[in-house]
Amino acid sequence: MHDERLDVDVHAFRTPGYPLCIAACGGSVRAVRAVQALLDTSTVLAVFILARRWLDQRGSVAAAALVVFNPYLVYFTGLILSETLFIALLAWGMALLCQRGNRWILGAAILALSVLVRPSALLLGPLLATVSAVPRWSWARPTAVAALTLIVLMPWAWMNQRVMGAWVWTSTNSGFTMYDGFNPKATGASDQSFVVAMKPTLLGMSEIERSRYLNSLAWEFMRENPGRVIQLAFAKVARTWSPIPLSHEYGGDPKLVVVALLYTVPLFALILAGVWLAPIPRPAKVFLLLPAVYFTVAHAASVGSLRYRIPADVPMTIIAAGVVECRKNKHLASPI
């Protein structure tokens, strides 16, 4: 792709998962939107299937309905961004990971593929697999997810080695993201205007060197400003879990703010109530909450935005729907 900020071509600035989806649609915006509409609809089915592992039909339909009417999912479906594809992969990966028999292997493969769409999810799959193995602890599931992730990333890393002379397993955007989160002007939000300001310096480097250079600057800032790092972490968490859009374009529109509040505040309230009241085994609640914890920590160490939280809202709808559950599924063979 071409980085217009520096007016240079880059080879590994983005992982290839979502670009492959766009290529499969022939580069047509209309086709991509149609595919994303189907993917988003499939997410509803995945949540219903996952919810049926612990809830009755009424509770499972309630969980699916909370996904159907999520205004953020509807919004992102129409954008050429990776959110819809990643959310579908995460939902189906979690749903299949919890199925009896050997179907969990398919879920492990889907979670491995999701890393090509969102590289920040690199450790999420093994963690979900670990929790899904409770209480019959086994290294088989986390090991399988880790191995499949390595297999999925290998062709991409090998190609980068052939083209750029280095094994880049995720992307060369990591240094830009790190410095975006930790620099003297950082606020917790994403603002990469520093790229243009540093253009003379960055142009003298290769794609890989730029990422490593910015990464080293970010670490230097963190070592010299530990107090500011803590302040930024809280700011990023607050932005990630904001119930309303914070951007000037959308946060300044009263209609959008009202719609966001009408959905997000009741959802968060139901999730909190469900943590205590939902008739779902404790290990299962940990499993459903794990993406929220994972992305909160991950983006406290980079940049914060509710965009990065949306995937975590999807599995948590099952905990929220547990509040309307009428009976406990005591017949389950295991908590997961």
Secondary structure, 3 states (H helix, E strand, C coil): CEECCCCEECCCCCCCHHHHHHHHCCCCHHHHHHHHHHHHHHHHHHHHHHHCCCCCHHHHHHHHHHHHCCHHHHHHHCCCCCHHHHHHHHHHHHHHHCCCCCCHHHHHHHHHHHCCCCHHHCCHHHHHHHHHCCCCCCCHHHHHHHHHHHHHHHHHHHHHHHHHCCCCCCCCCHHHHHHHHCCCCCCCCCCCCHHHHCHHHHCCCCHHHHHHHHHHHHHHHHHHCHHHHHHHHHHHHHHHCCCCCCCHHHHCCHHHHHHHHHHHHHHHHHHHHHHHHCCCCHHHHHHHHHHHHHHHHHHHCCCCCHHHCHHHHHHHHHHHHHHHCCCCCCCCCCCC
